[in-house]
Amino acid sequence: MKNLKEKVINTIKQYNLLEKGDKVVLGVSGGPDSMCMLDILMKLKNQYINNNIEKNCQRNPEPVANCQSNPEPVANFEIIVAHVNHMIREEASEDETYVRNYCEKNNIEFYSKSIDVEKIANNNKIGTEEAGRLVRYEFFNEILNKTNSNKIAIAHNKNDKIETIIMNLLRGSGTRGLIGIEAKRESYIRPLINCERDEIEKYCKSNNLNPRIDKTNFENIYTRNKIRNVVIPYIKDEFNPNILNTLNRLSELITEEEEYINTQVMKAYKLMVIDERNINNKENNNNCSVILDLKIFNKQDKVIKSKILLYAITKVLGSSVGIEKIHIEDIIKLCENNIGNKYLTPNKNIKVLVKNHKIYFLKQL
């Protein structure tokens, strides 16, 4: 069995998470997952990680083993730590001090921010978990821009990924929800995504990290905690002790299928797109729009149509959050009926209009 550091290196190689010259903001709470990620990346940042080592060695007349064991040491990437104090738990300030001390000891740039998450949750009428996630990611992106970094590392592990898949399944999500948490998405990377929580805790113990423990993780108040502490242990005991790997394989299969479908979607989209206005113009994005050829759109299979609609809406709004299956089906019917000057507003921010044999996706002010 490979040790955890090797697993992380293999994950970095598999998904090309890190490259020479990267500047990475690490989201570190002080818990086992984030401290494990910080400790491993701190040790790896001056180590040569080359995705092409094996290929280079195969062309080299020297034995592969020698080629692999003597890589030239290169400063691969820089790391910066960002910590958010949610101001919920009494010991939260101690978590911040713990992370700060680790960074000072290892000469790592450190940023922190205290945010009243419960107040934000109440003001915005959202759950505390959701509010916490929003403020964390907002702060991580703030530090990304402030330090001219190009990636953000989050310490999600395999258990988190499977918990997310089960949560999405219970909510009736589409196939994309069964992918769970991806190793790499836009500027976010997750080096621990193939590591199980038990392995991470053992790593912390063997390396004397003494991470902070959030006791609320053991309280079955939130849905995720119930899945973590009740549902998954029950499935392991009663049905499948290897449920983590089973659902992880399902995720990998769906990822492959989604990648293929998305390739076909992009081919179809390029054929039918007539115009994109102010899509990448940050200074004037209030007049964003996408115009598609109605005739070409109507020739597509329903799966492709649905994906194209979501893609066009995301182009205009930056997200398809709140756009549900019923909205997509209504837009498809509108396009099939091909009655001019008819429109739908799946939400207050966008209008989908059929006119002059075209489909207009118009951002609403």
PLY file of the C-alpha trace (Angstrom):
ply
format ascii 1.0
element vertex 365
property float x
property float y
property float z
element edge 364
property int vertex1
property int vertex2
end_header
0.00 0.00 0.00
1.35 3.41 -0.99
1.95 5.97 1.72
-0.07 9.16 1.71
2.64 11.38 0.29
3.00 9.04 -2.70
-0.78 9.08 -3.19
-0.76 12.87 -3.28
2.14 12.92 -5.77
0.26 10.45 -8.00
-2.89 12.59 -7.80
-0.89 15.69 -8.74
0.52 13.84 -11.75
-2.77 12.22 -12.78
-4.72 15.48 -12.91
-1.78 17.83 -13.60
-2.67 19.81 -10.47
0.67 21.56 -10.03
3.26 22.88 -12.44
6.59 24.60 -12.05
6.07 28.27 -11.23
2.58 27.89 -9.71
1.67 30.10 -6.78
-0.96 28.34 -4.69
-3.27 29.62 -1.96
-4.04 26.84 0.52
-7.31 27.00 2.44
-6.28 25.81 5.92
-8.70 25.52 8.84
-6.28 23.75 11.16
-8.17 20.44 11.02
-6.62 17.08 10.01
-7.42 17.37 6.29
-6.08 20.86 5.68
-3.04 20.40 7.94
-2.18 17.16 6.17
-2.43 18.95 2.80
-0.34 21.87 4.05
2.36 19.63 5.53
2.67 17.47 2.39
2.70 20.40 -0.05
5.20 22.23 2.15
7.50 19.21 1.84
6.86 18.85 -1.90
7.20 22.48 -2.98
10.95 22.12 -3.58
10.71 18.62 -4.99
10.82 17.88 -8.69
7.49 16.43 -9.80
7.63 15.61 -13.48
4.69 14.02 -15.24
7.02 12.89 -18.01
9.66 11.18 -15.86
8.72 7.69 -17.02
8.60 8.70 -20.69
11.96 10.43 -20.41
13.43 7.40 -18.70
12.16 5.04 -21.37
14.11 7.03 -23.95
17.16 7.05 -21.68
19.57 4.10 -22.00
20.04 4.11 -18.22
17.74 1.93 -16.08
14.34 3.48 -15.35
14.84 3.04 -11.60
17.96 5.22 -11.64
16.22 7.81 -13.76
13.29 8.04 -11.35
15.28 8.07 -8.14
17.57 11.00 -8.98
15.36 13.82 -10.24
16.91 17.28 -10.35
15.60 19.31 -7.38
13.62 22.26 -8.70
11.48 24.81 -6.84
8.19 23.68 -8.33
5.68 26.02 -6.73
5.06 28.53 -3.95
2.45 28.16 -1.22
0.46 30.75 0.72
-1.96 29.96 3.54
-5.41 31.52 4.00
-7.41 30.88 7.17
-10.99 31.92 7.96
-12.21 32.27 11.55
-15.98 31.63 11.36
-16.52 33.05 14.87
-18.88 30.17 15.74
-16.86 28.04 18.13
-15.19 29.38 21.30
-11.89 27.73 20.34
-11.86 29.24 16.83
-9.21 31.81 17.79
-7.00 28.94 19.00
-7.36 27.28 15.56
-6.12 30.49 13.94
-3.14 30.71 16.31
-2.25 27.08 15.64
-2.19 27.57 11.85
-0.31 30.88 12.17
2.38 29.26 14.35
2.89 26.43 11.84
3.32 28.95 9.03
5.74 31.12 11.02
7.81 28.07 11.91
8.04 27.06 8.24
8.35 30.58 6.74
5.01 30.38 4.92
3.07 33.54 4.04
-0.11 33.61 6.14
-3.40 35.51 5.86
-6.44 35.28 8.11
-9.86 36.88 8.43
-12.58 36.73 11.09
-16.13 36.65 9.70
-19.40 36.32 11.62
-20.80 33.44 9.56
-23.98 33.01 11.61
-24.85 36.69 11.05
-24.31 36.32 7.30
-26.43 33.16 7.25
-29.29 34.92 9.06
-29.10 38.08 6.91
-29.14 36.07 3.68
-31.59 33.42 4.93
-29.24 30.54 4.09
-27.79 27.68 6.14
-24.68 28.15 8.25
-22.80 25.55 6.20
-23.58 27.35 2.95
-22.68 30.74 4.42
-19.37 29.36 5.69
-18.52 27.92 2.29
-19.35 31.20 0.53
-17.22 33.36 2.82
-14.29 30.93 2.67
-14.20 30.82 -1.11
-14.64 34.59 -1.33
-11.64 35.08 1.00
-9.51 32.52 -0.83
-10.17 34.32 -4.11
-9.39 37.65 -2.45
-5.97 36.33 -1.37
-5.45 34.73 -4.80
-5.78 38.16 -6.42
-3.88 40.01 -3.69
-0.83 37.74 -3.96
-0.96 37.23 -7.75
-1.45 33.51 -7.20
-2.97 31.26 -9.85
-4.44 28.31 -7.94
-6.38 27.56 -4.76
-5.87 24.23 -2.98
-8.79 22.81 -0.99
-8.37 19.81 1.33
-11.38 17.75 0.23
-10.70 14.02 0.48
-12.29 10.83 -0.90
-14.78 10.66 2.00
-15.94 14.21 1.27
-16.39 13.26 -2.38
-18.55 10.22 -1.54
-20.60 12.18 1.00
-21.31 14.76 -1.71
-22.37 12.05 -4.17
-24.82 10.59 -1.65
-26.17 14.07 -0.80
-26.71 14.82 -4.50
-28.36 11.43 -5.02
-30.81 12.09 -2.18
-31.64 15.48 -3.70
-32.48 13.89 -7.05
-29.54 15.38 -8.90
-28.69 14.61 -12.53
-25.70 12.55 -13.59
-23.30 15.46 -13.08
-24.11 15.45 -9.36
-22.87 11.87 -9.17
-19.38 13.03 -10.12
-19.12 14.54 -6.66
-16.08 16.73 -6.00
-13.58 17.02 -8.85
-9.81 16.98 -8.44
-9.48 20.08 -10.60
-12.02 22.70 -11.60
-11.05 26.13 -12.89
-8.45 27.53 -10.42
-9.33 25.04 -7.65
-7.25 21.92 -7.02
-7.75 19.12 -4.49
-4.54 17.14 -3.89
-6.13 14.87 -1.22
-9.13 13.81 -3.31
-7.88 10.19 -3.61
-7.00 9.92 0.10
-9.35 8.48 2.74
-9.97 10.23 6.04
-8.46 7.36 8.08
-5.20 7.67 6.13
-5.11 11.42 6.68
-5.60 11.04 10.43
-2.81 8.46 10.57
-0.51 10.80 8.65
-1.21 13.61 11.11
-0.46 11.34 14.04
2.76 9.89 12.61
4.02 13.39 11.72
3.07 14.89 15.10
0.89 17.59 13.56
-1.68 17.56 16.39
-4.38 19.18 14.25
-7.35 21.02 15.69
-10.58 19.01 15.98
-13.92 20.61 15.17
-16.34 18.89 17.54
-19.34 20.03 15.50
-18.32 17.43 12.88
-19.60 14.77 15.29
-22.98 16.47 15.83
-25.67 15.09 13.54
-27.30 18.47 12.96
-26.30 18.96 9.35
-27.13 16.66 6.44
-23.47 16.03 5.64
-22.74 15.01 9.22
-25.66 12.55 9.20
-24.35 10.98 5.99
-20.81 10.89 7.40
-21.65 9.57 10.86
-24.78 7.50 10.25
-25.47 6.61 6.61
-22.00 5.59 5.40
-21.14 3.51 8.52
-24.52 1.74 8.17
-23.90 0.95 4.48
-20.42 -0.34 5.37
-21.78 -2.59 8.12
-24.90 -3.88 6.38
-24.25 -3.80 2.63
-20.83 -2.91 1.26
-17.70 -2.38 3.40
-15.96 -1.00 0.30
-18.63 1.63 -0.46
-16.11 4.50 -0.76
-14.21 2.83 -3.60
-17.43 1.55 -5.22
-18.94 5.03 -5.47
-15.57 6.48 -6.46
-15.49 4.11 -9.46
-19.04 5.20 -10.35
-17.85 8.81 -10.24
-14.92 8.05 -12.54
-17.20 6.31 -15.08
-19.66 9.20 -15.10
-16.78 11.68 -15.45
-15.58 9.88 -18.59
-19.10 9.88 -20.06
-19.64 13.56 -19.20
-16.35 14.47 -20.87
-17.44 12.72 -24.06
-20.90 14.33 -24.02
-19.39 17.76 -23.36
-17.12 17.32 -26.39
-20.19 16.68 -28.54
-22.00 19.63 -26.95
-19.15 22.00 -27.80
-19.09 20.77 -31.41
-22.83 21.38 -31.74
-22.63 24.76 -29.98
-19.94 26.02 -32.37
-22.17 25.08 -35.31
-25.19 26.97 -34.01
-23.76 30.01 -32.22
-24.45 33.21 -34.17
-23.29 35.82 -31.68
-21.90 36.27 -28.17
-21.95 39.79 -26.78
-20.01 41.09 -23.77
-19.48 37.54 -22.48
-15.89 38.22 -21.42
-16.26 41.98 -20.92
-16.11 42.46 -17.14
-16.64 46.22 -17.44
-19.84 45.91 -19.48
-21.38 42.55 -18.65
-24.85 43.93 -17.97
-25.72 43.51 -21.65
-24.52 39.93 -22.07
-26.29 37.84 -24.66
-25.96 34.66 -26.69
-27.77 34.06 -29.99
-28.17 30.56 -31.44
-29.50 29.24 -34.75
-32.94 27.76 -33.98
-32.99 25.32 -36.91
-29.66 23.71 -36.01
-30.66 23.61 -32.34
-33.91 21.75 -33.09
-32.02 19.04 -34.99
-30.07 17.99 -31.88
-30.87 15.11 -29.53
-32.61 16.14 -26.32
-29.52 15.46 -24.17
-27.43 17.79 -26.34
-30.18 20.42 -26.36
-30.38 20.40 -22.57
-26.63 20.74 -22.18
-26.44 23.55 -24.75
-29.18 25.50 -22.96
-27.35 25.21 -19.64
-24.08 26.18 -21.33
-25.63 29.26 -23.00
-27.29 30.37 -19.75
-23.99 29.95 -17.90
-22.26 32.02 -20.61
-24.68 34.87 -19.96
-25.10 34.67 -16.18
-21.83 33.04 -15.13
-23.80 30.19 -13.52
-26.82 27.95 -14.10
-27.73 27.77 -10.39
-31.51 27.80 -9.99
-32.17 26.57 -13.53
-34.09 23.34 -13.05
-35.14 20.46 -15.31
-38.62 21.92 -15.81
-37.14 25.21 -17.07
-34.99 23.38 -19.62
-37.94 21.29 -20.82
-40.09 24.41 -21.23
-37.38 26.14 -23.29
-37.02 23.06 -25.52
-40.82 23.05 -26.13
-40.72 26.77 -26.90
-38.01 26.17 -29.52
-39.80 23.19 -31.05
-43.05 25.14 -31.42
-41.08 27.85 -33.24
-43.64 30.60 -32.62
-42.01 33.98 -33.14
-41.61 36.59 -30.39
-42.39 34.15 -27.59
-40.16 34.08 -24.53
-39.59 32.49 -21.14
-37.92 33.83 -17.99
-36.56 30.79 -16.09
-35.46 33.28 -13.45
-35.47 37.06 -13.05
-31.94 37.39 -14.45
-32.42 35.94 -17.93
-34.91 35.97 -20.80
-34.94 33.25 -23.47
-36.59 34.58 -26.62
-37.43 32.81 -29.92
-37.51 35.27 -32.79
-36.59 35.30 -36.52
-35.44 31.66 -36.42
-33.01 32.43 -33.62
-32.82 31.75 -29.88
-31.82 34.78 -27.80
-30.42 34.43 -24.28
-30.64 37.95 -22.82
-29.36 39.07 -19.43
-32.00 41.03 -17.51
-31.02 44.06 -15.44
0 1
1 2
2 3
3 4
4 5
5 6
6 7
7 8
8 9
9 10
10 11
11 12
12 13
13 14
14 15
15 16
16 17
17 18
18 19
19 20
20 21
21 22
22 23
23 24
24 25
25 26
26 27
27 28
28 29
29 30
30 31
31 32
32 33
33 34
34 35
35 36
36 37
37 38
38 39
39 40
40 41
41 42
42 43
43 44
44 45
45 46
46 47
47 48
48 49
49 50
50 51
51 52
52 53
53 54
54 55
55 56
56 57
57 58
58 59
59 60
60 61
61 62
62 63
63 64
64 65
65 66
66 67
67 68
68 69
69 70
70 71
71 72
72 73
73 74
74 75
75 76
76 77
77 78
78 79
79 80
80 81
81 82
82 83
83 84
84 85
85 86
86 87
87 88
88 89
89 90
90 91
91 92
92 93
93 94
94 95
95 96
96 97
97 98
98 99
99 100
100 101
101 102
102 103
103 104
104 105
105 106
106 107
107 108
108 109
109 110
110 111
111 112
112 113
113 114
114 115
115 116
116 117
117 118
118 119
119 120
120 121
121 122
122 123
123 124
124 125
125 126
126 127
127 128
128 129
129 130
130 131
131 132
132 133
133 134
134 135
135 136
136 137
137 138
138 139
139 140
140 141
141 142
142 143
143 144
144 145
145 146
146 147
147 148
148 149
149 150
150 151
151 152
152 153
153 154
154 155
155 156
156 157
157 158
158 159
159 160
160 161
161 162
162 163
163 164
164 165
165 166
166 167
167 168
168 169
169 170
170 171
171 172
172 173
173 174
174 175
175 176
176 177
177 178
178 179
179 180
180 181
181 182
182 183
183 184
184 185
185 186
186 187
187 188
188 189
189 190
190 191
191 192
192 193
193 194
194 195
195 196
196 197
197 198
198 199
199 200
200 201
201 202
202 203
203 204
204 205
205 206
206 207
207 208
208 209
209 210
210 211
211 212
212 213
213 214
214 215
215 216
216 217
217 218
218 219
219 220
220 221
221 222
222 223
223 224
224 225
225 226
226 227
227 228
228 229
229 230
230 231
231 232
232 233
233 234
234 235
235 236
236 237
237 238
238 239
239 240
240 241
241 242
242 243
243 244
244 245
245 246
246 247
247 248
248 249
249 250
250 251
251 252
252 253
253 254
254 255
255 256
256 257
257 258
258 259
259 260
260 261
261 262
262 263
263 264
264 265
265 266
266 267
267 268
268 269
269 270
270 271
271 272
272 273
273 274
274 275
275 276
276 277
277 278
278 279
279 280
280 281
281 282
282 283
283 284
284 285
285 286
286 287
287 288
288 289
289 290
290 291
291 292
292 293
293 294
294 295
295 296
296 297
297 298
298 299
299 300
300 301
301 302
302 303
303 304
304 305
305 306
306 307
307 308
308 309
309 310
310 311
311 312
312 313
313 314
314 315
315 316
316 317
317 318
318 319
319 320
320 321
321 322
322 323
323 324
324 325
325 326
326 327
327 328
328 329
329 330
330 331
331 332
332 333
333 334
334 335
335 336
336 337
337 338
338 339
339 340
340 341
341 342
342 343
343 344
344 345
345 346
346 347
347 348
348 349
349 350
350 351
351 352
352 353
353 354
354 355
355 356
356 357
357 358
358 359
359 360
360 361
361 362
362 363
363 364
